[in-house]
Amino acid sequence: MAAPTTARRSLFRHPNYARLWGAGTVSLFGTQVSQIAIPFFAAVILNASPGQVGLLTTVEFLPFLLFTLPAGVWVDRFPKKRILVIGDLGRAAMLVSIPVAYGLGALTIWQLYVVGFVNGLMTVFFDVADQSYLPTILERDELVEGNSKLAISQSSAQILGQPFGGGVVALLTAPVAVLIDAASYVISAGLILSIRERARGVAARIRPSDSAATVAVEGRASYEPAEAVALDPEINPEAGVGALDSGGGMRQQIADGLRYILRHDYLANIAATTASSNLFGNIAFAIFPVYAYKVLELSPAAVGTIGGIGGAGVLLGALLANRVQLRLGVGRTIILTAMSLGPVSLLMPLATPETGFWLLAVSLFLGSLLNVIYNVSQVSLRQAITPEHFLGRMNATMRFLVWGTIPIGSLIGAGLSEVIGVRTTVLVGALLSFLCFLPVFFSPVRHIRTFPTEEPEGAPA
């Protein structure tokens, strides 16, 4: 029998969520401006080669491959709000160094690499803490709405931020655009500092058995054990949250995170699909600035407008995500959106200087729409089936697995572009993207109808 429902206030009336949402919105807006300005610095002002521009993406995402797993352990050990504030202020300081060096005539591609790497490192800790912080201020049945509103922020920032960034680069120069991003991080830090935290009680009840995930299989509600959540006999589920600083230490806790995901039928296959999508997609997107500015001969304003159109896709996806997964079921939503990304990617290599603006705009709009629906569904599922005390390690391990492929894909794209050319490299990335949906398609994910609402159990402490 369905549980009775009561009217729920908007999350925008939730003081802590409103502050977190505001911080994310402001910093996302600034980030979109920099996403136009910094590649423009590399590809046009510094006249870097396609390989050098591709390496910029590699360097920016290399910290996700190197530091994400230990970041999850540290996020579980230290106050998440403090990590978020330090991450914002640190990234602001690094960004300010770019216009300063440019004004002194000392800016090089190597400084962009350093800024990209350091900011990537701070983003690793920020993002793991951010994803783990949200479930501490919201109830589990509010996560989809909370994540959807954050996705709407992302889309709104992209709709306004990238065209604004293109305009700033064209009218006021790229250094001014980078300073705007730095200021957005400072504002974000202030909003996060204003969040008033409160205790939420005991994080999770642990028992030495499989976790019971509430799922609806093929239209009928059922309560079945998620087979892959069975604990490894070496993990002591009775250890409690205090065990974070004892036992096997950081190495053991990293191993716990990997084991939890790789033995979980849902999480392992979601990780495989997302990781392969990031790998193949970034073969093409690593050299996108060169493709857009030099092959298709687009202006910064045009590239910014294309980004804004992509942001409209993000907005529509965020608005539709909850409705789509209620209609199709969580599992089918994840599979169908992943399956559709390949055909959409194929529009990019078909572009010419005459058709480039419109084909890139359509590709980015549809790709962004599908990507947001996919991510809202899979991230909300991950948060709903993972105990609160384990969220930091789960999110860090997932981020390692799925974002760690980004620098690899970018490195492949940078190398291929020097050998087979920019356009052919974009085509290779698009064709490989047709394969990304296979892990979730051949997995139990397809049977999931709804998100569990009860406190999950079964992760190591």
Buried (B, 14 or more C-beta within 10 A) or exposed (E): EEEEEEEEEEBEEBEBBBBBBBBBBBBBBBBBBBBBBBBBBBBBBBEBBBBBBBBBBBBBBBBBBBBBBBBBBBBBEEEBBEBBBBBBBBBBBBBBBBBBBBEEEEBEBEBBBEBBBBBBBBBBBBBBBBBBBBBBBBEBEBBBBBBBBBBBBBBBBBBBBBBBBBBBBBEEBBBBBBBBBBBBBBBBBBBBBEBEEEEEEEBBEBEEEBBBBBBBBEEEEEEEEBEBBBBEEEBBBEBBBEBBEEBEEBEBBBBBBBBBBBBBBBBBBBBBBBBBBBBBBBBBBBBBBBBBBBBBEBBBBBBBBBBBBBBBBBBBBBBBBBEBBEEBBBBBBBBBBBBBBBEBBBBBBBBEEEEBBEBBBBBBBBBBBBBBBBBBBBBBBBBBBBBBBBBBBBBBBBBBBBBBBBBBBBBBBBBBBBEEBBBEBBBBBBBBBBEBBBBBBEBBBBBBBBBBEEBBBBBBB
